[in-house]
Amino acid sequence: MSSEGQLDFTFQPQAAARRVWRVGDLVGAVRTRLEREYTDVWVEGELSNVRPAESGHIYFTLKDGSAQLRAVMFRLQVRLLRFRPDNGQLVIARGRVTVYDARGDLQLLVEYLEPKGAGALQVAFEQLKAKLEAEGLFAAERKKAIPSLPRRIGVVTSPRGAAMHDILNVLRRRHENVHILIYGAQVQGETAAAEVATGVKLFNMPSRLPGKRPVDVIIVARGGGSAEDLAAFNNEALARTVADSRAPVISAVGHETDFTIVDFVADLRAPTPSAAAELVIRSRDELDERLAALRSRLGRAARYRLLLARNALTERAQHGAFAQMRQSLGRRQQRLDELTFALISRARAQVHDCRQRLERAATRVRHHDIRRKLAATRREVESRSASLVSLQRRLLADRRARVEAVGARLEALSPLKVLERGYALVFDAAGKLVKDAAQVAPGDEIRARVARGEITSVVQGSDRGSKQ
């Protein structure tokens, strides 16, 4: 009401309170609302922009004709996938809707993914089959031959399964002397592929087997089952292990209508485990029959080949070229005989000539008898030797006489002869010859040399010129 008492009907609206959001808060609020509202949704679409990351996550886009949605599948869920996602595949994804804060993008956190139409196991089977076939692992030229009568057989199967009993029964019935090694492995479940691969690898290491001898063939066996039960034999690592085996591998997995990746890479596929045992070894009767048949065929073939060779030889022997060859050989043989006769005649003439020359030389030698010359020379040598000996004897006698005369004179002059007449030689303690009594004094020791021996004495007293 105005001051004049009149009513004022003018409308004046109040300004609404304005709320300003931070970007992160707004995106967070929207993400919370979406995650609360769309916690478990199923989405159908086509895969595009599939990008596996090194972390193990897979990033892709789901799209249809009018829209697209970014999606991510984390590593833990990727490990459970039974197939490899690829661009263009139509799939059904299950997950929850959220917002990726960093870009503000709407995205689907996928927890489960399956191809639409064919099952995941079948898609995985076809993908792996195409991959290994492109690498040549299914090629017939790389497959090894199965030995007809193996001595040692390695079997990889479940120790409690019916497949093992079927194989053992057939092998014992057909050939009881065969040596069987069994590696017990799980044939169903998550660890089955790794255990079967370990068994195949073990049979390829003779150093770790009984007897240190390798097996001749390996049987990988399992009874029938569903696709999920046989999934372990569609494992890529197991398939490569079988392909790399040095020993031939027979795959006997499932029933006749069941096919696995191991069947394609193995050297031989058996429809059942019992059939694998029958294929790997033949009975003795079959071997005997086979050997008899081969022996008969070999005999017939040998006789037929000999007959053909004899006929061909007869035909060729009648050819004109062979007649000309025989004539040419005959002429050459005749020429060879002539040369042989000439060589023998010439050799005989040379021998006769040599014999005559030898006889002439012997005649000339007889006129000059070397023995007479040797006898004359011997007599001359003996005569001169006797003269030389006589001369030497005379010279020795003269020399001996002269020596004896000189010796007699020396002996006559020898002091020892004087001593024989009773004289003595006196020596002092120093060994000097005493010629004068003044050379010694009382108490000195002296030695007197006589003709035979020595006398030792001591000087007792002395007068001038006397000693005792």
Secondary structure, 3 states (H helix, E strand, C coil): CCCCCCCCCCCCCCCCCCCCCCHHHHHHHHHHHHHHHCCCEEEEEEEEEEEECCCCCEEEEEECCCCEEEEEECHHHHCCCCCCCCCCCEEEEEEEEEEECCCCEEEEEEEEEEECCCCHHHHHHHHHHHHHHHCCCCCHHHCCCCCCCCCEEEEEECCCCHHHHHHHHHHHHHCCCCEEEEEECCCCCCCHHHHHHHHHHHHCCHHHCHHHCCCCEEEEEECCCCCCCCHHHHCHHHHHHHHHCCCCEEEEECCCCCCCHHHHHCCEECCCHHHHHHHHCCCHHHHHHHHHHHHHHHHHHHHHHHHHHHHHHHHHHCCHHHHHHHHHHHHHHHHHHHHHHHHHHHHHHHHHHHHHHHHHHHHHHHHCCHHHHHHHHHHHHHHHHHHHHHHHHHHHHHHHHHHHHHHHHHHHHCHHHHHHCCCCEEECCCCCECCCHHHCCCCCEEEEECCCCEEEEECCCEECCEEC
